[in-house]
Amino acid sequence: MRDGLLLIDKGAGFTSHDAVQRVRRLLHQKKVGHCGTLDPNATGLLLLTLGKATRLTRFLIRAPKVYEGTIHFGRATDTYDSTGETTAEHPTAGLTRERVAEQMATFEGTIEHAAPPYSAKKVKGKKLYELAREGEEVPRETKEVTVYEFSPVGELEERDAPHAGPRIEFRLGCASGTYARTLAHDLGQALGCGANLEALRRIKIGPFELAEALTLEQLAERAEASADGDGEEALDEALGSAWIPFDRVPLPFHEVTADHQQEERVLHGQTVLVRELGGEEGDWIKLMNRRDQLIAVGTVVERIGERGVGIIQPRVVFK
C-alpha cells in the first residue's frame, strides 16, 4: 500500500469519485480519498490521499482554494452553471467591465452563502440535487464563507455559442465550502441581468499547485512505464512532483521532533512534555521522530511558562 498525496489534473465530464476509482485501479490501491470535490464539468487540481494519508484528509480539506473561470451574463439556469435549464434571460445592455468588477468586490470578505440547488450538499440526509430532481422545494440554507479574491481577468467579450451574451474571465480565491456557481448566480442577480458559471478550473489548494499535477492519462502512462522497474521507487520517480510521500506531507501546523522516549509515549497515545513549542493551547501540532518520519498529529493541551515548554496530546497516531 502506498501512503501519501497524489496531485491529479481532473478533466471535464466525470466526477471526483470517478477519478478516485480510476486511481485505485491504476495504482492497485484500495485506500484512496480526496480533499474537496470538483463538479463533473469543472477541471483542475484534485488532491488525493492514499493509504495512511487518508487520515490526514480532514486537515487538508479546509485549505484555501484558487480558481480561474468564465461567467456568462444574461442567462440564469437552475443549476447555476451552463449545463442547466434556462430559468430567465435578460438584456445586458449597459453592462461594463467596471460594473462587473465593482459588484464582484462586494462578495469579497466573510459573506452569507448558499449551496446551489443542484449540489451534493445534504439536508436531513438527502442530497440537494435529489430533492431538485424530484421537484421538491430545495431549502436555501446559508452559512458564512470567506472569499479572499473575486475579480475579473481581461475584458467583457461577446460570444454567440453555445448561448449569446457577454462573458468575462475571473479569478477566485476562497475558503473551503464556497461554491463558484453560487457566486456567479448571485453576481448576475445583483447586476440585474442573470448569469451562470460557464467554466471553472481549480489551480491551487493550499500550497499545492496545478502545475505539479498529472492527468489521469499521464498517470496511466507513467504507471505502466514504471511497472518493470524496482517497485515503489520506480513509480515514485515516474510520478515526479505529483507525488508527495506521507512523511513529507505539508500540514499547516507547527512541527515538533520527538526523541526516542517521547516517540514511544506518542505511539501509545500518551502525552509528552516538549520544549521549543510553537502555537497556543488547542492548536494542532505535527509530531515527527528523529528519523524524520511523521508519527502523529496532536494538540497543545497546556503551555508552561513563556519559554516554549508545553504538553502535547497525540490525537491521530501513525504506527
C-alpha positions in Angstrom: 0.0 0.0 0.0 1.2 3.5 -0.9 1.0 6.3 1.6 1.0 9.9 0.5 -0.6 12.6 -1.6 -1.2 12.5 -5.4 -1.9 15.6 -7.4 -4.3 15.0 -10.3 -5.4 17.4 -13.0 -9.1 16.3 -13.5 -10.6 16.6 -16.9 -14.2 17.5 -17.7 -17.1 15.1 -18.0 -16.6 12.9 -14.9 -16.9 13.2 -11.2 -14.2 13.4 -8.5 -15.4 10.0 -7.3 -14.8 8.6 -10.8 -11.2 9.9 -10.6 -10.7 8.3 -7.3 -11.9 4.9 -8.7 -9.6 5.2 -11.7 -6.6 5.9 -9.4 -7.5 2.9 -7.3 -7.3 0.7 -10.4 -4.2 2.2 -11.9 -2.2 2.0 -8.7 -3.8 -1.1 -7.3 -4.6 0.9 -4.2 -7.7 0.2 -2.0 -7.5 3.2 0.2 -7.9 6.5 -1.8 -9.7 9.6 -0.7 -9.9 13.2 -1.9 -9.7 16.7 -0.3 -12.5 18.5 -1.9 -14.7 17.6 -4.9 -14.9 19.3 -8.3 -18.2 19.3 -10.3 -18.2 17.0 -13.3 -17.7 19.8 -15.8 -15.1 21.6 -13.7 -11.4 20.8 -14.3 -8.2 21.2 -12.5 -6.4 20.3 -9.3 -7.8 17.3 -7.3 -5.8 16.4 -4.2 -6.0 12.7 -3.5 -4.9 11.0 -0.2 -3.6 7.4 -0.4 -3.1 4.8 2.4 -2.3 6.3 5.8 -2.6 9.8 4.3 -6.4 9.4 4.1 -6.4 10.0 7.9 -5.0 13.5 7.1 -7.9 14.4 4.8 -9.7 16.5 7.5 -6.6 18.6 8.0 -6.2 19.3 4.2 -9.8 19.6 3.0 -10.1 23.1 4.6 -7.2 24.6 2.8 -8.0 27.7 0.8 -8.5 27.2 -2.9 -7.9 29.3 -6.1 -9.9 29.0 -9.3 -10.0 30.5 -12.8 -13.2 30.5 -14.8 -15.7 32.2 -17.1 -19.1 33.7 -16.2 -21.8 34.1 -18.9 -24.2 37.1 -18.3 -27.8 37.4 -19.5 -28.8 33.8 -18.8 -29.7 32.3 -15.4 -30.1 28.5 -15.0 -31.5 26.1 -12.5 -28.1 24.5 -11.8 -26.3 27.9 -11.7 -23.9 26.7 -14.5 -24.1 26.4 -18.3 -25.4 22.8 -18.2 -28.7 23.7 -16.6 -32.1 24.6 -18.0 -32.7 28.3 -18.6 -34.8 29.9 -15.9 -34.5 33.5 -17.0 -32.9 35.6 -19.8 -32.3 39.4 -19.5 -30.8 42.1 -21.7 -27.2 43.0 -20.8 -27.2 46.5 -22.4 -25.1 48.9 -20.4 -23.1 46.1 -18.7 -19.4 47.1 -18.4 -16.3 45.6 -17.0 -16.2 48.3 -14.4 -19.7 47.5 -13.2 -18.9 43.8 -13.0 -15.6 44.4 -11.1 -17.4 46.8 -8.7 -20.1 44.2 -8.0 -17.6 41.3 -7.7 -15.7 43.2 -5.0 -18.9 43.3 -2.8 -18.6 39.5 -2.5 -15.1 39.6 -1.0 -14.7 39.1 2.7 -16.9 37.0 5.0 -20.4 36.6 3.4 -23.6 34.6 3.8 -23.5 31.9 1.1 -25.9 29.1 0.0 -25.2 25.9 -1.9 -26.7 25.6 -5.5 -30.0 23.7 -5.7 -28.2 21.0 -7.7 -25.4 20.1 -5.4 -24.3 17.1 -3.3 -24.8 19.1 -0.1 -27.1 17.1 2.2 -30.1 18.3 4.1 -31.7 15.9 6.5 -29.8 13.0 4.9 -30.8 13.8 1.3 -28.7 15.5 -1.3 -30.0 18.8 -2.7 -29.8 17.6 -6.3 -32.0 14.6 -5.4 -34.7 17.0 -4.0 -34.4 19.2 -7.1 -34.8 16.3 -9.5 -37.9 15.1 -7.6 -39.4 18.5 -8.0 -39.4 19.2 -4.2 -38.6 22.6 -2.8 -34.9 22.9 -2.1 -34.2 24.8 1.1 -31.8 27.7 0.7 -29.8 27.4 3.9 -26.9 29.9 4.1 -23.6 29.7 6.0 -20.6 32.0 6.4 -17.7 31.6 4.0 -14.7 33.7 3.2 -13.9 35.0 -0.3 -10.3 36.3 -0.5 -10.5 37.5 -4.1 -13.2 37.6 -6.7 -12.1 39.8 -9.6 -12.4 39.9 -13.5 -9.4 39.0 -15.7 -9.5 40.7 -19.0 -12.5 42.4 -20.7 -16.1 41.6 -21.3 -16.3 39.6 -24.6 -19.5 39.0 -26.7 -19.9 35.4 -27.8 -22.7 33.6 -29.6 -22.1 29.9 -28.7 -23.5 28.0 -27.1 -25.7 30.9 -26.0 -25.4 34.5 -26.9 -24.2 37.1 -24.4 -21.2 38.7 -22.8 -18.6 36.6 -20.9 -15.8 37.5 -18.6 -12.9 35.6 -17.3 -12.4 35.7 -13.5 -10.1 34.7 -10.6 -11.5 33.4 -7.3 -9.6 32.8 -4.1 -11.8 31.4 -1.3 -12.1 29.2 1.8 -13.4 25.7 1.7 -17.2 25.5 1.3 -17.5 28.2 -1.3 -19.4 27.5 -4.5 -18.3 29.3 -7.6 -21.6 28.5 -9.2 -23.5 30.4 -6.4 -21.2 33.4 -6.7 -21.8 33.5 -10.5 -25.6 33.3 -10.0 -25.7 35.8 -7.2 -23.5 38.2 -9.2 -26.0 38.0 -12.1 -28.8 38.7 -9.7 -27.0 41.7 -8.2 -26.3 43.1 -11.7 -30.0 42.6 -12.7 -29.1 40.5 -15.8 -28.7 37.0 -14.6 -25.6 34.9 -15.0 -24.3 31.4 -14.9 -20.9 29.7 -14.5 -19.7 28.6 -17.9 -16.3 27.2 -17.0 -14.2 26.6 -13.9 -10.6 25.3 -13.3 -9.0 24.9 -9.9 -5.4 25.9 -10.0 -4.4 25.8 -6.3 -5.2 24.1 -3.0 -3.3 25.5 -0.1 0.4 25.1 -1.1 -0.4 22.6 -3.8 -0.2 23.8 -7.5 -1.9 22.5 -10.6 1.4 22.8 -12.5 2.7 19.8 -10.4 -0.3 17.6 -11.2 -0.8 14.7 -13.7 -3.8 14.0 -15.8 -5.3 10.5 -15.5 -3.9 9.7 -18.9 -0.4 10.7 -17.8 -0.8 8.7 -14.6 -1.7 5.6 -16.6 1.3 6.0 -18.9 3.7 6.5 -16.1 2.3 3.7 -14.0 2.7 1.3 -17.0 6.2 2.6 -17.9 7.4 2.0 -14.3 5.9 -1.4 -14.0 9.1 -3.2 -14.9 11.2 -1.0 -12.6 12.1 -1.5 -8.9 8.7 -1.4 -7.3 7.7 1.7 -5.4 10.9 3.6 -6.0 10.4 3.4 -9.8 6.8 4.6 -9.5 7.8 7.4 -7.1 10.3 8.6 -9.7 7.8 8.3 -12.5 5.2 10.3 -10.7 7.7 13.1 -10.0 6.3 16.2 -8.3 2.7 15.0 -8.5 3.6 12.5 -5.7 4.2 13.6 -2.1 5.3 10.8 0.3 3.5 10.5 3.6 6.3 11.9 5.8 6.7 14.9 3.5 3.0 16.0 3.6 3.0 19.7 4.4 0.4 20.2 7.1 -0.4 23.7 8.2 0.8 23.2 11.8 3.9 23.8 13.9 6.2 20.9 14.0 7.9 19.1 16.9 10.6 16.4 16.8 10.2 13.7 19.4 13.2 11.8 20.9 13.2 8.0 21.3 11.5 8.1 24.7 8.9 10.6 23.6 8.2 8.6 20.4 7.3 5.5 22.5 4.9 7.6 24.5 3.3 9.1 21.4 2.9 5.8 19.7 0.9 4.6 22.8 -1.2 7.8 22.7 0.4 9.3 25.8 1.1 12.9 26.4 4.6 14.3 26.0 6.4 17.3 27.5 8.3 19.2 24.8 10.4 22.3 24.5 10.5 24.9 21.7 6.8 24.5 21.2 5.0 26.8 18.8 1.3 27.6 18.9 -1.2 28.1 21.7 -3.3 25.7 23.7 -5.7 23.9 21.5 -3.6 24.3 18.3 -2.7 21.2 16.2 0.9 20.0 16.1 2.8 17.8 13.7 4.9 15.2 15.5 8.0 13.8 13.8 10.6 11.4 15.1 14.4 11.6 14.9 14.3 9.6 11.6 12.2 12.4 10.1 9.0 10.3 10.0 5.5 11.5 10.7 4.3 9.6 13.8 1.3 11.6 14.9 -0.8 14.7 14.9 -1.6 16.1 18.3 -2.9 19.2 20.1 -1.3 21.5 22.7 -3.2 20.8 25.9 -1.1 23.1 28.1 1.7 25.7 27.8 4.0 26.1 30.8 5.7 29.4 31.3 6.9 31.7 28.5 9.8 29.6 27.1 8.0 27.3 24.7 7.5 24.4 27.1 4.2 22.6 26.8 2.3 19.3 26.8 1.1 17.7 23.6 -1.7 15.1 23.4 -1.5 12.8 20.4 -4.8 12.7 18.6 -4.1 10.8 15.4 -1.2 8.2 15.7 0.5 6.5 12.8 2.2 3.2 13.7 
